[in-house]
């Protein structure tokens, strides 16, 4: 491996002063994406709360519910894209307080039920407004629980990817520039692909952490490089500066293509 000189700004002790390599363009662009994703991110905890709440209510009605009598107050037939669907308003009383709610009905129930008719209602007295099941086949409390749990898992799965890509990964890379230990890395392979914005490069490299670190031996990594970071002059066998995390030496980056750079403090 040929001799290699580390960038002079890396000689300063950690934590280093760092700045975005592209200046405001990097920070403004990243925070623009984060602000756009923020409302979608906040939906995740709300859906998780709704799913947990639905599970608690379901278990409460199932195990601690009591059976009482409710009364149909109104029926309604509505037309949708798939044909008519049916609803009924009903009321029930718990501890002297009257509660009103709606439920979907099957076609035969809609035809059979009349205003003022009694229907069975199973109620969890601790939360009667939301913790109750009307005794009609159109009501599907377990289906509601399954739907909310699926929505919470699906949405939070997507949000986890957003948090990883736009929050955790940039923070880790910035931290590597701030605290990482420099070592020499050898370019193992350079793959080029054509995209709308121009060529993109996938650079694979190997490096060896210091002998005092947790993992002794050669490690490997890769980085995807696209405009405005030009990697056209990089080829297999080149020696570049690698920064690695002393606590997790498998975590590294090629300093030349990092989004941040170390800055030497100005002297007065």
C-alpha positions in Angstrom: 0.0 0.0 0.0 1.5 3.3 -1.0 2.2 6.1 1.4 -0.7 8.2 2.3 -0.9 11.6 4.1 -4.1 12.3 6.1 -5.9 15.5 5.6 -4.4 18.2 8.0 -7.7 19.1 9.5 -8.0 15.5 10.9 -4.8 16.0 13.0 -6.7 18.1 15.6 -8.0 16.3 18.7 -11.6 15.0 18.9 -14.2 16.2 19.0 -13.4 18.1 15.9 -15.3 21.1 14.6 -17.3 20.1 11.6 -19.2 21.8 8.8 -21.3 20.6 5.9 -19.1 20.0 2.9 -21.7 21.7 0.7 -22.5 24.4 3.2 -26.1 25.6 3.5 -27.2 23.5 0.5 -26.7 20.3 2.4 -28.4 21.5 5.6 -31.3 23.3 4.0 -31.9 20.3 1.7 -31.9 17.8 4.5 -34.1 19.8 6.8 -36.4 20.5 4.0 -37.0 16.8 3.6 -37.3 16.4 7.4 -39.9 19.1 7.6 -41.9 17.6 4.8 -41.9 14.2 6.5 -42.6 15.6 10.0 -46.4 15.5 9.8 -46.3 11.9 8.4 -43.9 11.0 11.2 -46.3 12.3 13.9 -49.1 10.1 12.5 -47.1 7.0 13.5 -47.3 7.5 17.3 -51.0 8.5 17.0 -51.8 5.3 15.1 -49.8 3.3 17.7 -51.8 4.9 20.5 -55.1 4.1 18.7 -54.1 0.5 18.2 -53.1 0.0 21.8 -56.3 1.8 23.0 -58.4 -0.5 20.8 -56.7 -3.6 22.2 -57.3 -2.4 25.8 -60.9 -1.6 25.1 -61.5 -4.9 23.4 -60.0 -6.9 26.3 -61.9 -4.8 28.8 -65.3 -5.5 27.1 -64.3 -9.2 26.6 -63.3 -9.9 30.2 -65.0 -7.3 32.3 -68.1 -6.3 30.2 -71.7 -6.7 31.3 -74.7 -7.3 29.1 -77.4 -4.6 29.1 -80.2 -3.5 26.8 -80.0 -0.7 24.2 -82.6 0.9 22.0 -82.7 1.6 18.3 -83.4 5.4 17.8 -82.9 5.7 14.0 -82.2 3.7 10.9 -80.5 4.9 7.7 -79.9 3.4 4.3 -77.0 5.0 2.3 -75.8 4.4 -1.3 -72.2 3.7 -2.0 -70.1 2.6 -5.0 -70.7 -1.0 -4.1 -74.4 -0.7 -3.4 -76.5 0.2 -0.4 -75.2 0.0 3.1 -77.1 0.3 6.3 -76.6 2.1 9.7 -78.6 2.3 12.9 -78.4 4.8 15.8 -78.9 3.4 19.2 -78.7 4.5 22.9 -77.9 2.7 26.1 -77.7 3.7 29.8 -74.9 3.0 32.2 -75.1 4.3 35.8 -77.9 6.7 34.9 -76.0 8.2 32.0 -77.3 7.8 28.5 -74.8 7.1 25.7 -75.5 7.3 21.9 -73.6 5.5 19.1 -73.9 4.1 15.6 -73.4 0.7 14.1 -73.4 -0.8 10.6 -76.1 -3.4 9.9 -76.5 -6.3 7.6 -79.4 -6.0 5.1 -81.5 -8.6 6.9 -81.0 -6.8 10.2 -82.0 -3.5 8.7 -85.2 -5.0 7.5 -86.0 -6.7 10.8 -85.0 -3.9 13.3 -87.5 -1.1 14.0 -87.2 2.2 15.7 -87.6 1.7 19.5 -86.7 -1.9 19.3 -84.3 -3.3 22.0 -80.9 -4.7 21.1 -78.3 -6.3 23.4 -75.2 -4.3 24.2 -72.1 -5.6 26.0 -70.5 -2.7 27.9 -67.3 -2.2 29.8 -68.5 0.1 32.7 -65.0 1.7 33.0 -65.3 3.1 29.5 -68.8 2.8 28.2 -68.7 5.3 25.4 -66.0 3.5 23.4 -65.9 0.2 25.3 -69.1 -1.5 24.1 -70.3 -3.9 21.5 -73.8 -3.8 20.0 -75.3 -7.2 19.5 -75.7 -7.0 15.7 -73.8 -9.0 13.1 -72.7 -5.8 11.3 -70.6 -4.9 14.3 -67.0 -6.3 14.2 -65.0 -5.1 17.2 -62.1 -7.6 16.6 -61.9 -6.5 12.9 -61.5 -2.9 14.1 -58.7 -4.0 16.4 -56.9 -6.0 13.6 -57.3 -3.0 11.2 -55.8 -0.5 13.6 -52.9 -2.8 14.5 -52.1 -3.4 10.9 -52.3 0.3 10.1 -50.0 1.1 13.1 -47.4 -1.6 12.1 -47.5 -0.7 8.4 -47.2 3.1 8.9 -44.6 2.9 11.6 -42.6 0.5 9.5 -42.4 3.2 6.8 -41.7 5.9 9.3 -38.8 3.8 10.8 -37.2 3.9 7.3 -37.6 7.7 7.1 -36.2 8.2 10.6 -33.3 5.9 9.8 -32.4 7.5 6.4 -33.0 11.2 7.2 -32.1 11.4 10.9 -30.0 8.5 12.2 -27.7 7.9 9.2 -26.8 11.6 8.7 -26.2 11.9 12.5 -23.9 8.8 12.5 -21.9 10.1 9.5 -21.5 13.6 11.1 -20.4 11.9 14.3 -17.8 9.9 12.5 -16.2 13.1 11.1 -16.3 14.6 14.6 -15.0 11.6 16.6 -13.7 9.1 14.0 -10.1 7.8 14.0 -8.3 8.2 10.6 -6.7 5.2 9.0 -5.7 4.3 5.4 -8.2 2.5 3.2 -7.7 0.7 -0.1 -10.3 1.0 -2.8 -11.3 -2.6 -3.7 -13.8 -2.0 -6.5 -15.5 0.9 -8.3 -18.9 0.3 -10.0 -20.4 2.9 -12.2 -24.2 3.2 -13.0 -25.9 5.8 -15.2 -28.7 7.9 -13.7 -30.7 10.9 -14.9 -28.4 13.3 -13.0 -25.3 11.6 -14.4 -23.0 8.8 -13.4 -23.2 7.3 -9.9 -20.4 5.4 -8.3 -20.4 2.5 -5.7 -17.0 2.4 -4.1 -16.0 -0.6 -2.0 -13.0 -0.4 0.2 -11.1 -2.1 3.0 -9.3 -0.8 6.0 -7.6 -2.0 9.2 -8.5 -0.4 12.6 -5.8 0.2 15.2 -4.7 -2.8 17.2 -6.1 -1.4 20.4 -9.7 -1.3 19.1 -12.4 -3.8 19.8 -12.1 -5.5 16.4 -8.7 -6.4 15.2 -8.3 -7.3 11.5 -9.3 -6.0 8.1 -12.8 -4.5 7.8 -14.7 -3.5 4.7 -17.2 -0.8 3.7 -18.8 0.8 0.7 -20.3 4.2 -0.3 -22.5 5.4 -3.0 -21.2 8.6 -4.6 -23.2 10.9 -7.0 -23.1 14.5 -8.1 -21.7 16.9 -6.9 -19.1 14.6 -5.3 -17.0 13.5 -8.4 -15.4 10.1 -8.1 -14.4 9.7 -11.7 -10.7 9.7 -10.9 -11.0 6.9 -8.2 -9.9 3.5 -9.2 -9.2 0.1 -7.6 -6.0 0.2 -5.6 -6.2 3.9 -4.6 -5.4 4.7 -1.0 -7.9 7.1 0.7 -8.6 8.3 4.2 -11.1 6.2 6.2 -12.7 7.4 9.5 -13.9 4.7 11.8 -15.7 4.6 15.1 -13.3 3.4 17.8 -16.2 1.9 19.7 -17.6 0.1 16.7 -14.7 -0.2 14.2 -17.0 -1.8 11.6 -18.7 1.6 11.2 -16.7 3.8 8.8 -16.8 6.2 5.9 -14.5 7.5 3.2 -13.6 11.0 4.4 -13.3 12.4 0.9 -16.9 11.7 0.1 -18.4 12.5 3.5 -21.3 15.0 3.7 -19.3 16.8 6.5 -15.7 17.9 6.8 -13.5 18.7 9.8 -12.8 22.4 10.2 -9.6 23.9 11.8 -10.7 26.5 14.3 -9.7 30.1 13.4 -6.9 31.5 15.5 -7.1 35.0 16.8 
